[in-house]
Amino acid sequence: QNLGTSFLAGPIQAAGKLLFYKRDQVWGVPEDRLTNVSARSNGLFETRTFTVPTRPLQINLQLPGDGYSNYSNEVYLMAELVDDKNHVISGYDRNACLLQGPIDSTRLVLRWQGATSEPLAGRRARLRFCFRGARIFAVTA
């Protein structure tokens, strides 16, 4: 929802939500889903380059996202790992990591044909997402 531009106070954290007060109204959003990337049609999003952690990469994801229908199971998210030379890392291409909904998870482990990112720990990489009708909130380890 559009919260507008002026609030009487900053957000208050309560019961897993960030609450915003505006005059006589209270607006709330889940504390781990304040902002997101989404696309009604095909979208592409890349993270910044990072050092792959020793723990598996996880995604905070809603598929389909709020406001989207499943479009006869046409919503999807694909993820690939790209090295610092802009090459897709072998075994970590988008076709090996295809997710279809419904999924609503704050800590879904990303897997490529069953493999996690752990074997790449210490390497520099970035994630590239191709998606439709998804809401991506965060990537963590």
ABEGO torsion letter per residue (X at the ends): XBAEABBABBBBBBGGBBBBBBEABBBBBBAAAABBBBBABBBBBBBBBBBBBABBBBBBBBOBBBGBBAGGGABBBBBBBBBAAGBBBBGABAAABBBBOBBBBABBBBBBGGBBAAAABGBBBBBBBBBBGBBBABBBX
